[in-house]
Amino acid sequence: METPTIELRNLKVQDYKELKVSMIKSYSGMPDDYWSEAEIKTLVKKFPDGQFCIVIDNKIAGCALSIIVDYNKFDDNHTYDDIIGGENFANHTKNGDVLYGIDVFIHPEYRGKRLGRRLYEARKELCEQLNLKSIIFGGRIPNFGKYAQELTPKKYIDKVKLQEIHDPVLSFQLSNDFHVKKVIKGYLSGDHESKEYAVLMEWNNIYYTKPQKLIESTKTVVRLGLVQWQMRLFKNFDALVSQIEFFVDAVSDYQSDFILFPELFNAPLMAEFNHLNEAEAIRGLSTYTEKLLEVFIDFAITYNINIITGSMPQVIGEHMYNVGFLCRRDGSYERYEKLHITPAEESAWGMKGGTKLQTFDTDCGKIGVLICYDVEFPELPRLLAEEGMNILFVPFMTDTQNGYSRVRICAQSRAVENECYVAIAGSVGNLPKVNNMDIQYSQSAVLTPSDFAFPVNGVKAEATPNTESTLLADVDLDLLKELHNFGSVRNLKDRRKDLYSIKLKK
């Protein structure tokens, strides 16, 4: 009789077919809750070292999946969804301090061979190698349902510890040196066997050495600088750059972390193309985009400030897009796109909507940027919030007060719905010699959620309407964490995910 070969190794995307078979067999209590191929691909790409599997004769006999989280951003009373951060595992960060186990299972055919212990030992070894403080996970208690009428979760756990009751999950975890931190209600929706209770388990890494706190560690109080830009004719490109530098210099003097410019603030440069039709003129303006990007990258480094460049037209292939750039003070930059184009932008300029939606990592946490009309579509900020966005920046351009009100009211709603700060910045004044850009209306503002820790009207600060100015405001990211866990209402936590969900198709 041949002895089966047992291999413990990191999971590969190519393993998915066998993995799915094993998951379906293992999740008999929750048959539809196995991982999709896209999710496994994301996990393996983001954190290949954290995904383990045991292979016996080319079959997946067991698997353990994990991510690294900054546990300071959570408290012990979290849910599984809070930790995961959506299907993109947005809460995984290489700068975290805890290895969080998100799944472990053994194929029923191979149970009783102590394979689970091998997976747990692999996790412990990884935790030590990465100098992480501990391993934490929410463990199911699948036999609790049988005793729920007579025992509280605490008494049930005590009896499992005394080995008076056997629980296939908790008994195993206790035998592997994990201790109980807390009992959590509502941890995993749909876990009827456990009555939706879970036991938060922890294994402490005794070799953990707390790293020195770096100067560039993520800030919790962030200063925002908004530019309410006056539309005026400029003699040339250099004159426009001089005005940009004036605002960057002024705002950076107040040690701001970000400066936000409005949508299409560079429109005055279209004056030289006014002899062309509107579609040709905007293409003429786009010839300045690369030069402006170079200017902003230089200013971000020179003035030590993260710059959100508002927006500007960019031609890619045959199409015209409305785009902007996040220029970080470390010299790196990333591009964002306007996804929804207004009827006027399409008819006058031939603009096309982009396809890229993402959060951006900065030295002040995760941010999102949506250009003007995009903030009127609540699905977009919700997707960004699920990736961990704390601040949403909205550069806009509106010509009338009712157009401005649409942006302002929707931005305020997004702050409440997504438990985040929203900064909006627009232009004022007029451009008599630029077609389709005649008048502007704006009142830039920093908007907040509506709860006791925030202003009663949800407005942190706002500029004087229709006057060129800068607006400075400090926002406290720790207040968002407090709101998320202990707010009067908890919009993100209380979503009925059993009834609805929002997913990004691309």
Secondary structure, 3 states (H helix, E strand, C coil): CCCCCEEEEECCHHHHHHHHHHHHHHCCCCCCCCCCHHHHHHHHHHCHHHCEEEEECCEEEEEEEEEEECHHHCCCCCCHHHHHCCCCCCCCCCCCCEEEEEEEEECHHHCCCCHHHHHHHHHHHHHHHCCCCEEEEEEECCCHHHCCCCCCHHHHHHHHHCCCCCCCCHHHHHHCCCEEEEEEECCCCCCCCCCCEEEEEEEECCCCCCCCCCCCCCCCEEEEEEEEEEECCCCCHHHHHHHHHHHHHHHHCCCCCEEECCCCCCHHHHHHHCCCCHHHHHHHHHCCHHHHHHHHHHHHHHCCCEEECCCEEEEECCEEEEEEEEECCCCCEEEEECCCCCHHHHHHHCECCCCCCCCEEECCEEEEECCHHHHHCCHHHHHHHHCCCCEEEEECCCCCHHHHHHHHHHHHHHHHHHCCEEEEECEEEECCCCCCCCEECCCCEEECCCCCCCCCCCEEEECCCCCCEEEEEEEEHHHHHHHHHHCCCCCCCCCCCCCCCCCCCC
